[in-house]
Amino acid sequence: MHPLRVEVEKLLSFQTSQAASEAIVAAGGEGLNAVKEGMRDSNWRLRMVCTEFLDHFADKTCVDALLMALKDGKQDVRRRAFHSIACQTCKKEPLGLDLVPILLDAISNDRSLKVRRRAAGSLGMQKPDRRAVEPVRAFLAEATDQKLKRLLTQVLSRHEQAPAEQTGACLI
């Protein structure tokens, strides 16, 4: 067990989460290692709060843990993982992932409507990318959920703005 495990577990409590976050951040790479260890815990709530923590503090060393969280058995963990991996505004530096294929796969294949919605919203946060246009059109044609349809319509509008000649990966 990681020496900072106690601090990671304190993320579960509203009363102790702020101080725990500060202690984990102060520990630098070791703090991130403790959080990544927490993401493999049997307690899904701990996995969820660790994933939320990485929304603000993830660096490139956290990519594998976040990708693993995208496949978690609990939808609440997956939903937060999609936000954490796709939202770059809170992070010091981009994670450097080509997220378009990952997000398209989730919209198409995740068993949870809430996760598919989150993946669609995350795709809408990415730079316009022509690779998303045809799959999103297909998803939109098949979608029955009104909220997902609204999200996909917004996503399609954004990604149709990408230059037609764009073929490269969308690294954010």
C-alpha positions as CSV (number, residue, x, y, z in Angstrom):
1,M,0.0,0.0,0.0
2,H,1.2,3.5,-0.9
3,P,2.3,5.6,2.1
4,L,-0.1,8.4,0.9
5,R,-3.0,6.0,0.8
6,V,-4.6,7.5,3.9
7,E,-4.6,10.9,2.2
8,V,-6.2,9.4,-1.0
9,E,-8.9,7.8,1.1
10,K,-9.6,11.1,2.7
11,L,-10.8,12.3,-0.7
12,L,-14.0,10.4,0.0
13,S,-15.1,12.8,2.7
14,F,-16.2,16.3,2.1
15,Q,-14.8,17.3,5.4
16,T,-11.3,16.0,4.7
17,S,-11.0,16.2,0.9
18,Q,-9.6,19.7,0.6
19,A,-6.7,19.0,3.0
20,A,-6.1,15.6,1.4
21,S,-6.0,17.2,-2.0
22,E,-3.4,19.7,-0.8
23,A,-1.3,17.0,0.8
24,I,-1.4,14.9,-2.4
25,V,-0.5,17.8,-4.6
26,A,2.3,18.8,-2.3
27,A,3.7,15.3,-2.7
28,G,4.1,15.8,-6.4
29,G,4.7,12.6,-8.4
30,E,4.4,10.4,-5.4
31,G,0.9,11.9,-4.7
32,L,-0.1,11.1,-8.3
33,N,1.2,7.6,-7.9
34,A,-1.0,7.2,-4.8
35,V,-4.0,8.5,-6.7
36,K,-3.3,6.1,-9.6
37,E,-3.1,3.2,-7.1
38,G,-6.5,4.3,-5.7
39,M,-8.0,4.1,-9.2
40,R,-7.4,0.3,-9.0
41,D,-9.1,-0.1,-5.7
42,S,-12.1,-2.4,-5.3
43,N,-14.2,0.5,-3.8
44,W,-15.8,2.2,-6.9
45,R,-16.4,5.4,-4.9
46,L,-12.6,5.7,-4.3
47,R,-11.9,5.0,-8.0
48,M,-14.5,7.7,-8.8
49,V,-13.0,10.4,-6.5
50,C,-9.5,9.6,-7.7
51,T,-10.7,10.0,-11.3
52,E,-12.2,13.4,-10.3
53,F,-9.0,14.4,-8.7
54,L,-7.1,13.8,-11.9
55,D,-9.4,16.2,-13.8
56,H,-7.4,19.0,-12.2
57,F,-4.0,17.4,-11.6
58,A,-3.4,14.7,-14.2
59,D,-0.2,14.8,-16.3
60,K,1.1,12.5,-19.0
61,T,2.0,9.9,-16.4
62,C,-1.8,9.5,-15.6
63,V,-2.9,8.7,-19.1
64,D,-2.9,4.9,-18.7
65,A,-4.9,5.1,-15.4
66,L,-7.4,7.4,-17.1
67,L,-7.7,5.1,-20.1
68,M,-8.3,2.2,-17.7
69,A,-11.0,4.2,-15.9
70,L,-12.8,4.7,-19.3
71,K,-13.5,0.9,-19.1
72,D,-14.5,0.7,-15.4
73,G,-17.5,-1.4,-14.5
74,K,-19.2,1.5,-12.8
75,Q,-20.8,4.2,-15.0
76,D,-20.0,7.0,-12.5
77,V,-16.3,6.2,-12.8
78,R,-16.5,6.1,-16.6
79,R,-18.4,9.4,-16.8
80,R,-15.9,11.2,-14.7
81,A,-13.0,9.6,-16.6
82,F,-14.3,11.0,-19.9
83,H,-14.5,14.4,-18.4
84,S,-11.1,14.1,-16.8
85,I,-9.3,12.9,-19.9
86,A,-11.0,15.3,-22.3
87,C,-11.1,18.6,-20.3
88,Q,-7.7,20.3,-20.7
89,T,-8.6,23.7,-19.2
90,C,-7.8,22.7,-15.7
91,K,-4.5,21.0,-16.4
92,K,-1.1,22.5,-16.5
93,E,-0.3,20.9,-19.8
94,P,-2.4,18.8,-22.3
95,L,-2.3,15.1,-22.0
96,G,-1.4,14.7,-25.7
97,L,-4.0,12.1,-26.6
98,D,-5.9,11.7,-29.8
99,L,-9.3,11.6,-28.2
100,V,-11.6,11.6,-31.2
101,P,-11.5,7.8,-31.8
102,I,-11.8,7.1,-28.0
103,L,-14.8,9.3,-27.7
104,L,-16.5,8.1,-30.8
105,D,-16.1,4.5,-29.6
106,A,-17.7,5.4,-26.3
107,I,-20.6,7.1,-28.0
108,S,-21.2,4.1,-30.1
109,N,-20.5,1.3,-27.6
110,D,-20.8,2.2,-24.0
111,R,-23.8,0.5,-22.3
112,S,-24.7,3.6,-20.3
113,L,-26.7,6.4,-21.8
114,K,-25.2,8.8,-19.3
115,V,-21.7,7.8,-20.3
116,R,-22.6,8.1,-24.0
117,R,-23.9,11.6,-23.3
118,R,-20.7,12.5,-21.4
119,A,-18.6,11.2,-24.2
120,A,-20.6,13.3,-26.7
121,G,-20.2,16.4,-24.6
122,S,-16.5,15.7,-24.3
123,L,-16.2,15.3,-28.1
124,G,-17.9,18.7,-28.3
125,M,-15.0,20.1,-26.3
126,Q,-12.4,19.0,-28.7
127,K,-10.9,21.0,-31.6
128,P,-13.0,20.6,-34.8
129,D,-11.9,17.4,-36.5
130,R,-13.4,16.1,-39.8
131,R,-13.0,12.5,-38.6
132,A,-15.9,13.0,-36.2
133,V,-18.4,14.3,-38.8
134,E,-19.6,11.1,-40.5
135,P,-19.7,9.0,-37.3
136,V,-21.6,11.7,-35.5
137,R,-24.1,12.0,-38.3
138,A,-24.6,8.2,-38.1
139,F,-25.1,8.4,-34.3
140,L,-27.5,11.2,-34.7
141,A,-29.6,9.2,-37.2
142,E,-29.8,6.3,-34.7
143,A,-30.2,8.3,-31.5
144,T,-33.6,8.2,-29.7
145,D,-32.7,10.1,-26.5
146,Q,-33.5,13.8,-27.0
147,K,-30.7,15.0,-24.8
148,L,-28.1,12.9,-26.6
149,K,-29.6,14.1,-30.0
150,R,-29.1,17.7,-28.8
151,L,-25.6,17.1,-27.8
152,L,-24.8,15.3,-31.1
153,T,-26.3,18.1,-33.1
154,Q,-24.0,20.6,-31.3
155,V,-21.0,18.3,-31.7
156,L,-21.7,17.9,-35.4
157,S,-22.0,21.6,-35.9
158,R,-18.6,22.1,-34.2
159,H,-16.8,19.4,-36.1
160,E,-18.2,20.4,-39.5
161,Q,-16.2,23.6,-39.0
162,A,-12.9,21.7,-39.4
163,P,-11.0,22.3,-42.7
164,A,-11.9,19.7,-45.3
165,E,-8.3,18.8,-45.8
166,Q,-7.7,18.0,-42.2
167,T,-6.6,14.4,-41.7
168,G,-4.2,14.5,-38.8
169,A,-4.8,13.5,-35.2
170,C,-6.4,16.0,-32.9
171,L,-4.0,16.4,-30.1
172,I,-5.2,18.8,-27.4
